[in-house]
Protein backbone atom coordinates (compact mmCIF):
# COMPACT_ATOMS: atom_id res chain seq x y z
CA UNK A 1 0.00 0.00 0.00
CA UNK A 2 1.44 3.38 -1.02
CA UNK A 3 1.35 5.90 1.82
CA UNK A 4 2.54 9.46 1.68
CA UNK A 5 4.42 11.18 4.45
CA UNK A 6 2.08 14.11 5.04
CA UNK A 7 4.54 16.02 7.19
CA UNK A 8 7.15 15.92 4.45
CA UNK A 9 4.53 16.83 1.86
CA UNK A 10 3.38 19.83 3.85
CA UNK A 11 6.96 20.97 4.33
CA UNK A 12 7.85 20.69 0.65
CA UNK A 13 4.69 21.92 -1.03
CA UNK A 14 0.96 21.59 -1.37
CA UNK A 15 0.67 19.11 -4.24
CA UNK A 16 1.27 15.38 -4.00
CA UNK A 17 1.08 13.07 -7.00
CA UNK A 18 -0.63 9.73 -6.34
CA UNK A 19 -1.96 6.88 -8.43
CA UNK A 20 -5.70 6.84 -8.99
CA UNK A 21 -6.84 3.31 -9.82
CA UNK A 22 -9.58 2.65 -12.33
CA UNK A 23 -12.49 0.25 -12.52
CA UNK A 24 -12.22 -1.46 -15.87
CA UNK A 25 -15.30 -3.68 -15.88
CA UNK A 26 -15.24 -4.13 -19.64
CA UNK A 27 -11.55 -4.96 -19.76
CA UNK A 28 -10.76 -8.17 -21.63
CA UNK A 29 -7.81 -10.53 -21.98
CA UNK A 30 -5.85 -9.11 -19.09
CA UNK A 31 -5.09 -5.75 -20.67
CA UNK A 32 -5.42 -3.14 -17.96
CA UNK A 33 -6.58 0.37 -18.53
CA UNK A 34 -3.65 2.78 -18.34
CA UNK A 35 -3.08 3.85 -14.78
CA UNK A 36 -4.08 7.46 -14.23
CA UNK A 37 -2.15 9.91 -12.11
CA UNK A 38 -3.87 12.45 -9.88
CA UNK A 39 -2.45 15.45 -8.06
CA UNK A 40 -3.99 15.83 -4.63
CA UNK A 41 -3.81 19.08 -2.76
CA UNK A 42 -2.46 18.40 0.74
CA UNK A 43 -3.62 20.63 3.56
CA UNK A 44 -3.15 20.37 7.34
CA UNK A 45 -6.53 18.57 7.44
CA UNK A 46 -5.63 15.91 4.86
CA UNK A 47 -5.61 12.36 6.23
CA UNK A 48 -3.37 9.53 5.12
CA UNK A 49 -6.40 7.55 3.93
CA UNK A 50 -7.32 10.31 1.49
CA UNK A 51 -4.03 9.90 -0.35
CA UNK A 52 -3.57 6.15 -0.04
CA UNK A 53 -3.71 3.85 -3.04
CA UNK A 54 -2.02 0.72 -4.28
CA UNK A 55 0.06 0.80 -7.44
CA UNK A 56 -0.53 -2.77 -8.66
CA UNK A 57 1.49 -2.35 -11.83
CA UNK A 58 0.65 -4.37 -14.93
CA UNK A 59 -1.32 -7.57 -14.58
CA UNK A 60 0.34 -10.81 -15.71
CA UNK A 61 -0.03 -11.58 -19.40
CA UNK A 62 -3.22 -13.33 -20.46
CA UNK A 63 -1.01 -15.60 -22.56
CA UNK A 64 -0.21 -17.49 -19.35
CA UNK A 65 -3.78 -18.87 -19.41
CA UNK A 66 -4.44 -19.91 -23.02
CA UNK A 67 -7.31 -22.12 -21.80
CA UNK A 68 -9.23 -19.05 -20.59
CA UNK A 69 -12.08 -17.86 -22.78
CA UNK A 70 -12.25 -14.63 -20.77
CA UNK A 71 -9.95 -12.76 -18.41
CA UNK A 72 -11.19 -9.54 -16.80
CA UNK A 73 -8.97 -7.37 -14.62
CA UNK A 74 -10.84 -4.89 -12.42
CA UNK A 75 -8.70 -2.42 -10.52
CA UNK A 76 -9.89 -0.35 -7.57
CA UNK A 77 -7.97 1.81 -5.10
CA UNK A 78 -6.81 -0.94 -2.74
CA UNK A 79 -7.87 -4.18 -4.44
CA UNK A 80 -7.56 -5.71 -7.89
CA UNK A 81 -9.73 -8.58 -9.13
CA UNK A 82 -8.67 -11.01 -11.84
CA UNK A 83 -11.74 -12.86 -13.17
CA UNK A 84 -10.82 -15.98 -15.14
CA UNK A 85 -13.40 -18.02 -17.06
CA UNK A 86 -12.12 -21.24 -18.60
CA UNK A 87 -13.38 -22.87 -21.77
CA UNK A 88 -14.05 -26.03 -19.74
CA UNK A 89 -17.68 -25.68 -18.70
CA UNK A 90 -17.45 -21.88 -18.54
CA UNK A 91 -16.28 -22.40 -14.95
CA UNK A 92 -14.85 -19.28 -13.31
CA UNK A 93 -12.03 -18.66 -10.86
CA UNK A 94 -11.28 -15.34 -9.20
CA UNK A 95 -8.13 -13.79 -7.82
CA UNK A 96 -8.50 -11.06 -5.20
CA UNK A 97 -5.24 -9.12 -5.07
CA UNK A 98 -4.39 -6.69 -2.29
CA UNK A 99 -1.14 -4.95 -1.47
CA UNK A 100 -0.02 -7.89 0.66
CA UNK A 101 -1.62 -11.07 -0.69
CA UNK A 102 -3.72 -12.84 -3.30
CA UNK A 103 -6.80 -14.88 -2.44
CA UNK A 104 -8.14 -17.28 -5.08
CA UNK A 105 -11.84 -18.14 -5.02
CA UNK A 106 -12.45 -21.52 -6.71
CA UNK A 107 -9.93 -23.33 -8.86
CA UNK A 108 -11.73 -24.90 -11.81
CA UNK A 109 -11.23 -28.48 -13.01
CA UNK A 110 -8.24 -30.65 -12.33
CA UNK A 111 -5.69 -31.09 -15.10
CA UNK A 112 -7.27 -34.32 -16.34
CA UNK A 113 -10.72 -32.94 -17.11
CA UNK A 114 -9.67 -29.34 -17.67
CA UNK A 115 -6.51 -29.89 -19.65
CA UNK A 116 -3.95 -27.52 -18.13
CA UNK A 117 -6.48 -25.15 -16.54
CA UNK A 118 -5.21 -25.32 -12.97
CA UNK A 119 -1.50 -25.32 -13.82
CA UNK A 120 -2.03 -22.28 -16.04
CA UNK A 121 -3.90 -20.54 -13.22
CA UNK A 122 -0.99 -21.32 -10.90
CA UNK A 123 1.50 -19.90 -13.41
CA UNK A 124 -0.53 -16.68 -13.60
CA UNK A 125 -0.77 -16.26 -9.82
CA UNK A 126 2.91 -17.05 -9.34
CA UNK A 127 3.80 -14.12 -11.62
CA UNK A 128 1.89 -11.79 -9.28
CA UNK A 129 4.42 -12.92 -6.71
CA UNK A 130 2.52 -12.54 -3.44
CA UNK A 131 1.60 -14.97 -0.66
CA UNK A 132 -1.66 -16.71 -1.48
CA UNK A 133 -4.67 -18.37 0.09
CA UNK A 134 -7.60 -20.23 -1.46
CA UNK A 135 -11.34 -20.28 -0.84
CA UNK A 136 -13.55 -23.08 -2.21
CA UNK A 137 -17.24 -22.23 -2.44
CA UNK A 138 -18.72 -25.74 -2.70
CA UNK A 139 -18.12 -29.44 -3.10
CA UNK A 140 -18.09 -29.84 -6.90
CA UNK A 141 -15.05 -31.01 -8.90
CA UNK A 142 -15.22 -28.16 -11.41
CA UNK A 143 -14.52 -25.80 -8.49
CA UNK A 144 -12.14 -27.79 -6.29
CA UNK A 145 -10.34 -29.89 -8.93
CA UNK A 146 -7.65 -27.30 -9.53
CA UNK A 147 -6.35 -27.88 -6.00
CA UNK A 148 -4.06 -30.46 -7.58
CA UNK A 149 -1.87 -27.51 -8.65
CA UNK A 150 -2.12 -25.74 -5.27
CA UNK A 151 -1.24 -28.54 -2.83
CA UNK A 152 1.09 -26.23 -0.91
CA UNK A 153 -1.52 -23.49 -0.37
CA UNK A 154 -3.97 -23.21 2.54
CA UNK A 155 -7.64 -23.69 1.60
CA UNK A 156 -10.56 -22.13 3.48
CA UNK A 157 -14.26 -22.97 3.15
CA UNK A 158 -17.53 -22.30 4.91
CA UNK A 159 -17.92 -24.87 7.72
CA UNK A 160 -20.48 -27.14 6.01
CA UNK A 161 -18.54 -26.97 2.73
CA UNK A 162 -15.29 -27.79 4.54
CA UNK A 163 -16.91 -30.88 6.05
CA UNK A 164 -18.21 -31.99 2.64
CA UNK A 165 -14.82 -31.50 0.99
CA UNK A 166 -12.98 -33.35 3.74
CA UNK A 167 -15.22 -36.41 3.30
CA UNK A 168 -15.02 -36.42 -0.51
CA UNK A 169 -12.32 -38.75 -1.83
CA UNK A 170 -12.44 -36.92 -5.15
CA UNK A 171 -11.08 -33.90 -3.28
CA UNK A 172 -8.81 -35.56 -0.71
CA UNK A 173 -7.07 -37.52 -3.46
CA UNK A 174 -6.02 -34.17 -4.94
CA UNK A 175 -5.35 -32.14 -1.79
CA UNK A 176 -3.88 -33.71 1.33
CA UNK A 177 -3.93 -30.61 3.53
CA UNK A 178 -6.55 -29.61 6.06
CA UNK A 179 -9.33 -27.31 4.88
CA UNK A 180 -9.89 -24.59 7.46
CA UNK A 181 -13.59 -24.37 8.31
CA UNK A 182 -14.83 -20.78 8.64
CA UNK A 183 -17.95 -20.22 10.72
CA UNK A 184 -18.46 -16.53 10.00
CA UNK A 185 -15.50 -14.46 8.78
CA UNK A 186 -11.82 -14.74 7.93
CA UNK A 187 -9.25 -11.97 7.56
CA UNK A 188 -7.18 -12.48 4.43
CA UNK A 189 -4.96 -9.97 2.67
CA UNK A 190 -6.20 -7.15 4.90
CA UNK A 191 -9.84 -7.79 3.92
CA UNK A 192 -12.68 -9.41 5.85
CA UNK A 193 -14.18 -12.32 3.89
CA UNK A 194 -17.61 -13.18 5.28
CA UNK A 195 -18.64 -16.82 4.79
CA UNK A 196 -22.17 -18.23 4.64
CA UNK A 197 -24.06 -21.00 2.84
CA UNK A 198 -27.47 -21.98 1.52
CA UNK A 199 -28.47 -25.58 2.16
CA UNK A 200 -30.18 -27.91 -0.36
CA UNK A 201 -30.15 -25.60 -3.35
CA UNK A 202 -27.86 -26.28 -6.33
CA UNK A 203 -26.12 -28.87 -4.16
CA UNK A 204 -26.34 -29.96 -0.54
CA UNK A 205 -24.31 -26.98 0.69
CA UNK A 206 -23.61 -23.93 -1.48
CA UNK A 207 -21.18 -21.51 0.11
CA UNK A 208 -21.02 -17.85 -0.77
CA UNK A 209 -18.64 -15.10 0.36
CA UNK A 210 -18.97 -11.35 0.53
CA UNK A 211 -16.61 -8.47 1.31
CA UNK A 212 -18.53 -5.58 2.81
CA UNK A 213 -15.81 -2.95 2.53
CA UNK A 214 -15.41 -3.43 -1.23
CA UNK A 215 -19.06 -4.41 -1.87
CA UNK A 216 -18.47 -7.62 -3.81
CA UNK A 217 -20.26 -10.97 -3.66
CA UNK A 218 -18.82 -14.35 -4.64
CA UNK A 219 -21.82 -16.54 -5.40
CA UNK A 220 -20.24 -19.85 -6.34
CA UNK A 221 -22.83 -21.97 -8.13
CA UNK A 222 -25.72 -20.22 -6.46
CA UNK A 223 -25.38 -17.58 -9.19
CA UNK A 224 -24.65 -18.03 -12.90
CA UNK A 225 -23.93 -15.24 -15.40
CA UNK A 226 -26.13 -15.73 -18.49
CA UNK A 227 -25.31 -19.41 -18.42
CA UNK A 228 -27.54 -22.46 -18.17
CA UNK A 229 -27.80 -23.54 -14.55
CA UNK A 230 -27.09 -26.90 -12.95
CA UNK A 231 -30.43 -28.04 -11.53
CA UNK A 232 -32.12 -31.10 -10.07
CA UNK A 233 -29.20 -32.73 -8.29
CA UNK A 234 -31.75 -34.31 -5.93
CA UNK A 235 -33.71 -36.48 -8.35
CA UNK A 236 -36.08 -37.93 -7.43
CA UNK A 237 -37.02 -34.99 -5.28
CA UNK A 238 -37.67 -35.75 -1.63
CA UNK A 239 -38.54 -33.35 1.15
CA UNK A 240 -38.27 -29.64 0.42
CA UNK A 241 -38.17 -28.56 -3.21
CA UNK A 242 -34.55 -27.52 -3.76
CA UNK A 243 -35.47 -25.12 -6.56
CA UNK A 244 -37.85 -23.31 -4.22
CA UNK A 245 -35.09 -23.20 -1.61
CA UNK A 246 -32.73 -21.82 -4.24
CA UNK A 247 -35.11 -19.11 -5.40
CA UNK A 248 -35.87 -18.07 -1.82
CA UNK A 249 -32.15 -17.88 -1.13
CA UNK A 250 -31.47 -15.74 -4.20
CA UNK A 251 -34.27 -13.37 -3.26
CA UNK A 252 -32.65 -12.96 0.15
CA UNK A 253 -29.25 -12.36 -1.45
CA UNK A 254 -30.80 -9.75 -3.73
CA UNK A 255 -32.28 -7.88 -0.77
CA UNK A 256 -28.91 -7.90 0.98
CA UNK A 257 -26.44 -7.47 -1.86
CA UNK A 258 -28.39 -6.19 -4.85
CA UNK A 259 -26.76 -2.77 -4.51
CA UNK A 260 -23.21 -4.17 -4.41
CA UNK A 261 -20.65 -3.18 -7.05
CA UNK A 262 -19.85 -6.63 -8.42
CA UNK A 263 -21.00 -10.24 -8.33
CA UNK A 264 -18.52 -13.01 -9.18
CA UNK A 265 -20.52 -16.01 -10.35
CA UNK A 266 -19.69 -19.70 -10.55
CA UNK A 267 -19.95 -19.86 -14.32
CA UNK A 268 -19.33 -17.40 -17.15
CA UNK A 269 -17.64 -14.67 -15.19
CA UNK A 270 -18.59 -11.55 -13.30
CA UNK A 271 -21.23 -8.85 -13.56
CA UNK A 272 -21.49 -5.27 -12.31
CA UNK A 273 -25.31 -5.53 -12.47
CA UNK A 274 -25.76 -7.53 -9.29
CA UNK A 275 -29.54 -7.17 -8.87
CA UNK A 276 -30.19 -7.80 -12.55
CA UNK A 277 -28.03 -10.94 -12.47
CA UNK A 278 -29.79 -12.30 -9.40
CA UNK A 279 -33.20 -11.55 -10.88
CA UNK A 280 -32.33 -13.31 -14.14
CA UNK A 281 -31.27 -16.39 -12.14
CA UNK A 282 -34.58 -16.33 -10.28
CA UNK A 283 -36.47 -16.09 -13.58
CA UNK A 284 -34.52 -19.02 -15.01
CA UNK A 285 -35.15 -21.24 -11.99
CA UNK A 286 -38.85 -20.42 -11.84
CA UNK A 287 -39.12 -21.24 -15.53
CA UNK A 288 -37.27 -24.52 -15.05
CA UNK A 289 -39.45 -25.50 -12.10
CA UNK A 290 -42.58 -24.76 -14.08
CA UNK A 291 -41.39 -27.03 -16.88
CA UNK A 292 -40.37 -29.79 -14.47
CA UNK A 293 -43.63 -29.73 -12.53
CA UNK A 294 -45.82 -29.31 -15.62
CA UNK A 295 -47.27 -25.98 -14.55
CA UNK A 296 -45.66 -24.31 -17.59
CA UNK A 297 -46.46 -25.39 -21.13
CA UNK A 298 -43.83 -26.00 -23.77
CA UNK A 299 -43.63 -23.50 -26.62
CA UNK A 300 -44.83 -26.24 -28.96
CA UNK A 301 -47.73 -27.07 -26.63
CA UNK A 302 -48.25 -29.68 -23.97
CA UNK A 303 -46.09 -30.35 -20.95
CA UNK A 304 -42.62 -31.83 -20.66
CA UNK A 305 -42.54 -35.57 -19.95
CA UNK A 306 -38.76 -36.10 -20.23
CA UNK A 307 -35.64 -34.39 -18.95
CA UNK A 308 -34.54 -33.69 -22.53
CA UNK A 309 -37.74 -31.77 -23.26
CA UNK A 310 -36.99 -29.53 -20.27
CA UNK A 311 -33.43 -28.98 -21.49
CA UNK A 312 -34.55 -28.25 -25.05
CA UNK A 313 -37.16 -25.74 -23.88
CA UNK A 314 -34.71 -23.92 -21.62
CA UNK A 315 -32.25 -23.66 -24.49
CA UNK A 316 -35.03 -22.25 -26.65
CA UNK A 317 -36.23 -19.73 -24.08
CA UNK A 318 -32.72 -18.66 -23.03
CA UNK A 319 -31.04 -18.93 -26.41
CA UNK A 320 -28.32 -16.37 -25.60
CA UNK A 321 -27.10 -18.30 -22.54
CA UNK A 322 -23.83 -20.19 -22.56
C-alpha positions as CSV (number, residue, x, y, z in Angstrom):
1,X,0.0,0.0,0.0
2,X,1.4,3.4,-1.0
3,X,1.3,5.9,1.8
4,X,2.5,9.5,1.7
5,X,4.4,11.2,4.4
6,X,2.1,14.1,5.0
7,X,4.5,16.0,7.2
8,X,7.2,15.9,4.5
9,X,4.5,16.8,1.9
10,X,3.4,19.8,3.8
11,X,7.0,21.0,4.3
12,X,7.9,20.7,0.7
13,X,4.7,21.9,-1.0
14,X,1.0,21.6,-1.4
15,X,0.7,19.1,-4.2
16,X,1.3,15.4,-4.0
17,X,1.1,13.1,-7.0
18,X,-0.6,9.7,-6.3
19,X,-2.0,6.9,-8.4
20,X,-5.7,6.8,-9.0
21,X,-6.8,3.3,-9.8
22,X,-9.6,2.7,-12.3
23,X,-12.5,0.3,-12.5
24,X,-12.2,-1.5,-15.9
25,X,-15.3,-3.7,-15.9
26,X,-15.2,-4.1,-19.6
27,X,-11.5,-5.0,-19.8
28,X,-10.8,-8.2,-21.6
29,X,-7.8,-10.5,-22.0
30,X,-5.8,-9.1,-19.1
31,X,-5.1,-5.8,-20.7
32,X,-5.4,-3.1,-18.0
33,X,-6.6,0.4,-18.5
34,X,-3.6,2.8,-18.3
35,X,-3.1,3.9,-14.8
36,X,-4.1,7.5,-14.2
37,X,-2.2,9.9,-12.1
38,X,-3.9,12.4,-9.9
39,X,-2.5,15.5,-8.1
40,X,-4.0,15.8,-4.6
41,X,-3.8,19.1,-2.8
42,X,-2.5,18.4,0.7
43,X,-3.6,20.6,3.6
44,X,-3.2,20.4,7.3
45,X,-6.5,18.6,7.4
46,X,-5.6,15.9,4.9
47,X,-5.6,12.4,6.2
48,X,-3.4,9.5,5.1
49,X,-6.4,7.6,3.9
50,X,-7.3,10.3,1.5
51,X,-4.0,9.9,-0.4
52,X,-3.6,6.1,0.0
53,X,-3.7,3.9,-3.0
54,X,-2.0,0.7,-4.3
55,X,0.1,0.8,-7.4
56,X,-0.5,-2.8,-8.7
57,X,1.5,-2.3,-11.8
58,X,0.7,-4.4,-14.9
59,X,-1.3,-7.6,-14.6
60,X,0.3,-10.8,-15.7
61,X,0.0,-11.6,-19.4
62,X,-3.2,-13.3,-20.5
63,X,-1.0,-15.6,-22.6
64,X,-0.2,-17.5,-19.4
65,X,-3.8,-18.9,-19.4
66,X,-4.4,-19.9,-23.0
67,X,-7.3,-22.1,-21.8
68,X,-9.2,-19.1,-20.6
69,X,-12.1,-17.9,-22.8
70,X,-12.2,-14.6,-20.8
71,X,-10.0,-12.8,-18.4
72,X,-11.2,-9.5,-16.8
73,X,-9.0,-7.4,-14.6
74,X,-10.8,-4.9,-12.4
75,X,-8.7,-2.4,-10.5
76,X,-9.9,-0.3,-7.6
77,X,-8.0,1.8,-5.1
78,X,-6.8,-0.9,-2.7
79,X,-7.9,-4.2,-4.4
80,X,-7.6,-5.7,-7.9
81,X,-9.7,-8.6,-9.1
82,X,-8.7,-11.0,-11.8
83,X,-11.7,-12.9,-13.2
84,X,-10.8,-16.0,-15.1
85,X,-13.4,-18.0,-17.1
86,X,-12.1,-21.2,-18.6
87,X,-13.4,-22.9,-21.8
88,X,-14.0,-26.0,-19.7
89,X,-17.7,-25.7,-18.7
90,X,-17.4,-21.9,-18.5
91,X,-16.3,-22.4,-15.0
92,X,-14.9,-19.3,-13.3
93,X,-12.0,-18.7,-10.9
94,X,-11.3,-15.3,-9.2
95,X,-8.1,-13.8,-7.8
96,X,-8.5,-11.1,-5.2
97,X,-5.2,-9.1,-5.1
98,X,-4.4,-6.7,-2.3
99,X,-1.1,-4.9,-1.5
100,X,0.0,-7.9,0.7
101,X,-1.6,-11.1,-0.7
102,X,-3.7,-12.8,-3.3
103,X,-6.8,-14.9,-2.4
104,X,-8.1,-17.3,-5.1
105,X,-11.8,-18.1,-5.0
106,X,-12.4,-21.5,-6.7
107,X,-9.9,-23.3,-8.9
108,X,-11.7,-24.9,-11.8
109,X,-11.2,-28.5,-13.0
110,X,-8.2,-30.7,-12.3
111,X,-5.7,-31.1,-15.1
112,X,-7.3,-34.3,-16.3
113,X,-10.7,-32.9,-17.1
114,X,-9.7,-29.3,-17.7
115,X,-6.5,-29.9,-19.7
116,X,-4.0,-27.5,-18.1
117,X,-6.5,-25.2,-16.5
118,X,-5.2,-25.3,-13.0
119,X,-1.5,-25.3,-13.8
120,X,-2.0,-22.3,-16.0
121,X,-3.9,-20.5,-13.2
122,X,-1.0,-21.3,-10.9
123,X,1.5,-19.9,-13.4
124,X,-0.5,-16.7,-13.6
125,X,-0.8,-16.3,-9.8
126,X,2.9,-17.1,-9.3
127,X,3.8,-14.1,-11.6
128,X,1.9,-11.8,-9.3
129,X,4.4,-12.9,-6.7
130,X,2.5,-12.5,-3.4
131,X,1.6,-15.0,-0.7
132,X,-1.7,-16.7,-1.5
133,X,-4.7,-18.4,0.1
134,X,-7.6,-20.2,-1.5
135,X,-11.3,-20.3,-0.8
136,X,-13.5,-23.1,-2.2
137,X,-17.2,-22.2,-2.4
138,X,-18.7,-25.7,-2.7
139,X,-18.1,-29.4,-3.1
140,X,-18.1,-29.8,-6.9
141,X,-15.1,-31.0,-8.9
142,X,-15.2,-28.2,-11.4
143,X,-14.5,-25.8,-8.5
144,X,-12.1,-27.8,-6.3
145,X,-10.3,-29.9,-8.9
146,X,-7.7,-27.3,-9.5
147,X,-6.4,-27.9,-6.0
148,X,-4.1,-30.5,-7.6
149,X,-1.9,-27.5,-8.6
150,X,-2.1,-25.7,-5.3
151,X,-1.2,-28.5,-2.8
152,X,1.1,-26.2,-0.9
153,X,-1.5,-23.5,-0.4
154,X,-4.0,-23.2,2.5
155,X,-7.6,-23.7,1.6
156,X,-10.6,-22.1,3.5
157,X,-14.3,-23.0,3.1
158,X,-17.5,-22.3,4.9
159,X,-17.9,-24.9,7.7
160,X,-20.5,-27.1,6.0
161,X,-18.5,-27.0,2.7
162,X,-15.3,-27.8,4.5
163,X,-16.9,-30.9,6.0
164,X,-18.2,-32.0,2.6
165,X,-14.8,-31.5,1.0
166,X,-13.0,-33.3,3.7
167,X,-15.2,-36.4,3.3
168,X,-15.0,-36.4,-0.5
169,X,-12.3,-38.8,-1.8
170,X,-12.4,-36.9,-5.1
171,X,-11.1,-33.9,-3.3
172,X,-8.8,-35.6,-0.7
173,X,-7.1,-37.5,-3.5
174,X,-6.0,-34.2,-4.9
175,X,-5.4,-32.1,-1.8
176,X,-3.9,-33.7,1.3
177,X,-3.9,-30.6,3.5
178,X,-6.6,-29.6,6.1
179,X,-9.3,-27.3,4.9
180,X,-9.9,-24.6,7.5
181,X,-13.6,-24.4,8.3
182,X,-14.8,-20.8,8.6
183,X,-18.0,-20.2,10.7
184,X,-18.5,-16.5,10.0
185,X,-15.5,-14.5,8.8
186,X,-11.8,-14.7,7.9
187,X,-9.3,-12.0,7.6
188,X,-7.2,-12.5,4.4
189,X,-5.0,-10.0,2.7
190,X,-6.2,-7.2,4.9
191,X,-9.8,-7.8,3.9
192,X,-12.7,-9.4,5.9
193,X,-14.2,-12.3,3.9
194,X,-17.6,-13.2,5.3
195,X,-18.6,-16.8,4.8
196,X,-22.2,-18.2,4.6
197,X,-24.1,-21.0,2.8
198,X,-27.5,-22.0,1.5
199,X,-28.5,-25.6,2.2
200,X,-30.2,-27.9,-0.4
201,X,-30.1,-25.6,-3.4
202,X,-27.9,-26.3,-6.3
203,X,-26.1,-28.9,-4.2
204,X,-26.3,-30.0,-0.5
205,X,-24.3,-27.0,0.7
206,X,-23.6,-23.9,-1.5
207,X,-21.2,-21.5,0.1
208,X,-21.0,-17.8,-0.8
209,X,-18.6,-15.1,0.4
210,X,-19.0,-11.3,0.5
211,X,-16.6,-8.5,1.3
212,X,-18.5,-5.6,2.8
213,X,-15.8,-2.9,2.5
214,X,-15.4,-3.4,-1.2
215,X,-19.1,-4.4,-1.9
216,X,-18.5,-7.6,-3.8
217,X,-20.3,-11.0,-3.7
218,X,-18.8,-14.4,-4.6
219,X,-21.8,-16.5,-5.4
220,X,-20.2,-19.8,-6.3
221,X,-22.8,-22.0,-8.1
222,X,-25.7,-20.2,-6.5
223,X,-25.4,-17.6,-9.2
224,X,-24.6,-18.0,-12.9
225,X,-23.9,-15.2,-15.4
226,X,-26.1,-15.7,-18.5
227,X,-25.3,-19.4,-18.4
228,X,-27.5,-22.5,-18.2
229,X,-27.8,-23.5,-14.5
230,X,-27.1,-26.9,-12.9
231,X,-30.4,-28.0,-11.5
232,X,-32.1,-31.1,-10.1
233,X,-29.2,-32.7,-8.3
234,X,-31.7,-34.3,-5.9
235,X,-33.7,-36.5,-8.3
236,X,-36.1,-37.9,-7.4
237,X,-37.0,-35.0,-5.3
238,X,-37.7,-35.7,-1.6
239,X,-38.5,-33.3,1.1
240,X,-38.3,-29.6,0.4
241,X,-38.2,-28.6,-3.2
242,X,-34.6,-27.5,-3.8
243,X,-35.5,-25.1,-6.6
244,X,-37.9,-23.3,-4.2
245,X,-35.1,-23.2,-1.6
246,X,-32.7,-21.8,-4.2
247,X,-35.1,-19.1,-5.4
248,X,-35.9,-18.1,-1.8
249,X,-32.1,-17.9,-1.1
250,X,-31.5,-15.7,-4.2
251,X,-34.3,-13.4,-3.3
252,X,-32.7,-13.0,0.2
253,X,-29.2,-12.4,-1.5
254,X,-30.8,-9.7,-3.7
255,X,-32.3,-7.9,-0.8
256,X,-28.9,-7.9,1.0
257,X,-26.4,-7.5,-1.9
258,X,-28.4,-6.2,-4.9
259,X,-26.8,-2.8,-4.5
260,X,-23.2,-4.2,-4.4
261,X,-20.7,-3.2,-7.0
262,X,-19.9,-6.6,-8.4
263,X,-21.0,-10.2,-8.3
264,X,-18.5,-13.0,-9.2
265,X,-20.5,-16.0,-10.4
266,X,-19.7,-19.7,-10.5
267,X,-19.9,-19.9,-14.3
268,X,-19.3,-17.4,-17.1
269,X,-17.6,-14.7,-15.2
270,X,-18.6,-11.5,-13.3
271,X,-21.2,-8.8,-13.6
272,X,-21.5,-5.3,-12.3
273,X,-25.3,-5.5,-12.5
274,X,-25.8,-7.5,-9.3
275,X,-29.5,-7.2,-8.9
276,X,-30.2,-7.8,-12.5
277,X,-28.0,-10.9,-12.5
278,X,-29.8,-12.3,-9.4
279,X,-33.2,-11.5,-10.9
280,X,-32.3,-13.3,-14.1
281,X,-31.3,-16.4,-12.1
282,X,-34.6,-16.3,-10.3
283,X,-36.5,-16.1,-13.6
284,X,-34.5,-19.0,-15.0
285,X,-35.2,-21.2,-12.0
286,X,-38.9,-20.4,-11.8
287,X,-39.1,-21.2,-15.5
288,X,-37.3,-24.5,-15.0
289,X,-39.4,-25.5,-12.1
290,X,-42.6,-24.8,-14.1
291,X,-41.4,-27.0,-16.9
292,X,-40.4,-29.8,-14.5
293,X,-43.6,-29.7,-12.5
294,X,-45.8,-29.3,-15.6
295,X,-47.3,-26.0,-14.5
296,X,-45.7,-24.3,-17.6
297,X,-46.5,-25.4,-21.1
298,X,-43.8,-26.0,-23.8
299,X,-43.6,-23.5,-26.6
300,X,-44.8,-26.2,-29.0
301,X,-47.7,-27.1,-26.6
302,X,-48.3,-29.7,-24.0
303,X,-46.1,-30.3,-20.9
304,X,-42.6,-31.8,-20.7
305,X,-42.5,-35.6,-20.0
306,X,-38.8,-36.1,-20.2
307,X,-35.6,-34.4,-19.0
308,X,-34.5,-33.7,-22.5
309,X,-37.7,-31.8,-23.3
310,X,-37.0,-29.5,-20.3
311,X,-33.4,-29.0,-21.5
312,X,-34.6,-28.2,-25.1
313,X,-37.2,-25.7,-23.9
314,X,-34.7,-23.9,-21.6
315,X,-32.2,-23.7,-24.5
316,X,-35.0,-22.2,-26.6
317,X,-36.2,-19.7,-24.1
318,X,-32.7,-18.7,-23.0
319,X,-31.0,-18.9,-26.4
320,X,-28.3,-16.4,-25.6
321,X,-27.1,-18.3,-22.5
322,X,-23.8,-20.2,-22.6
